[in-house]
């Protein structure tokens, strides 16, 4: 394969179906076996980022998306919702903050993409970038780097690279 980094996205869409290769397995058993096969194929120096069903990746993936898909929007429609809304910075922070304890214990947390375009102000982009860096999250830049403004590049210079064991900041009291 030769890959050193792999992001497994949408693999969980196979779960409702009976595994074709071995119908004696449940779809969950086949999914976990596939995750392990990818992990083995990457080798000890490869890095596997999982997305979808968090508990099924424990002990297999190096990193996992702990939030919904992010998007270039700050405000949630319902800030009192139990779980954050997909596609917003506030939803990302609300969901990631509830899963802080996974970082450095189970895998490196991944809080999805950092955006600078659309309805995002410079202050909002800096806020999410700071949260991601303090949380020890991988930072995925959801932009064409050639289009970034000087302020965006300056924000990235302050938070990249996030290096370490993935633990980042910890709450003082939960």
Phi, psi and omega in degrees: 000312178081355180284145176247346178221132177221134177249113181266101181244141177070007177296331181295346179293346177280347186299326180289354188251150174290131180299127181288320185292328181210088183294355176281344178274149170284165179296327178292317177298318179294321179298311180296319177298321178293317177301317179294322179295319177295316179302314180296319180296329178289333182080176186293338181262358179279163182231123183249122175255122180258153178217136173126267186255091188313303186296334181288346180261356180303131178079000181243301183283148175279329183217159180210142175287116183263006182228172170289175171301138178265167177205171184280056179222140181271306194276135171277148176292323181230089183294350179264005179296148181299318179240143183300156180278144177291148174085008180231150176297318180298319177297322178298312182294316181299316182287315180297323181296331178282346183242020182304325187294343178288329185298124179079350178256313181254315177193178174282122180292146177232116184260028176069207194272147171259127182244155177234348185264184174070225186274018184264128175274166177301318180296321179293318178297317178296324180296311180294319178300318179295317178300312181299316181293315180296328180280354181075020181285149164298147177245120179255121182270116184269040183219160169284113185302334181290344184258000184289141175283164180303320180297323179293316179297320178297320176300313180297322179299330181279338186245349180251146350277152170276114185238144176142202185267005177085008182276318179059206181285156178233144177294148177283332183206132175246000000 
